[in-house]
Amino acid sequence: MPEDRKFIGFDGYKKAMDLLKPGDVVILTTPVVFRWVHFGYAISKGLNVFMEKPTTTDGPTSRKMLELSAESVKKNLKVGVGLMCRHCKSRGEMAQRIKDGQIGDLTLLRAYRIAGPTGSASVGPKPEGISDLHYQIKNFHGFLWLSGGGFSDFLIHNIDECCWMKDAFPVEAKGHGGRHYRGDQIDQNFDTYNIEYTFADGTKMFMAGRTMPGCHQEFATFVHGTKGSAVVSQAGHHPSKARMYKSHRMVKEDLIWECPKPEADPYQLEWEDLMTAIRADKPYNEAERGAKSSLVTAMGRMACHTGQVVTYEDMLNCEHEFAPNADKLTLDGPSPLMPDANGKYPVPNPGINARREY
């Protein structure tokens, strides 16, 4: 990379995008706190966008991203969001089969992402010689203002594929979780999360998340209907191993469909779909759906962190913005989240802080 195309600093995104021409593609993969800032500038430059998930962390940024999404559609920009499982052909065929009634009306959806410590979700004490801002960015999964925490960054995939199978977004969430065996960890995450989502028709979706060593591990999504059940995914993101059964036992003799093998890689497919749309100038914009998936993910997180029932409208209209100055941060400035005298950051206190996550 030539030196004149390398940029350091929170304003580097402008310098990089200024080198592009309208119709070029910009990839937005910084921590999500900067997504609305960078997306807005990309729209002003007429750039097509691929952005990582989640795209929002709280109510105010969700509203901003929904507004920007509408603006990007008006400009006919092509926008991809890194919820790549939506591009999986096996899951896509399953979604259609569910819609066609092959396992009846859906009555229950359940998903699991239970593993050991993941990413930078567990963060030890800050060492000397690095600022709070730099240390938090280095360990962005550990801090809600940067990533929505491990919950939003990791569990969104399972939540989104459930919403796809249901062809709807949930309207309410309640849940619980906690911090266990934390020692000197200073991040804001819970180690366990359990959420009950409710859709408008009353159907329930359960999401279980855990990042604790030594426990049973599972990364999978299942759905149940009045005529049978289905495995949406059972090996993480790829391969899906998608299949359907005429019962809820999920045994071989009850199998009624399984996806062809080998399965194409959805990480590749999401890029093929975006590039095809750009070259053919076909309508293609995942920004609104990505924002709504991010919002309902945050809805479940807030329900756990506050101990309250949180509705879609509650989350969307919540005024607690984790980093209202995200577009004004400087390398030598303070973080939006500062520690107490003991170097500890505020953490969720369900039932005590019932209106804010911290």
ZISULNOR-V444924 format. One record per helix or strand of 3 or more residues. SS is the DSSP state (A for helix, B for strand). FROM is the first residue (numbers start at 1). TO is the last residue. If there is no record, write none. Layout:
ss=(SS	SS)
from=(FROM	FROM)
to=(TO	TO)
This chain:
ss=(A	A	B	A	B	A	B	A	A	B	A	A	A	A	B	B	B	B	B	B	A	B	A	A	A)
from=(3	12	25	32	48	59	79	84	89	106	132	140	144	149	172	192	204	218	229	243	252	255	266	287	312)
to=(5	17	28	44	51	74	81	87	99	115	138	142	147	166	178	198	211	225	233	245	254	258	280	306	317)
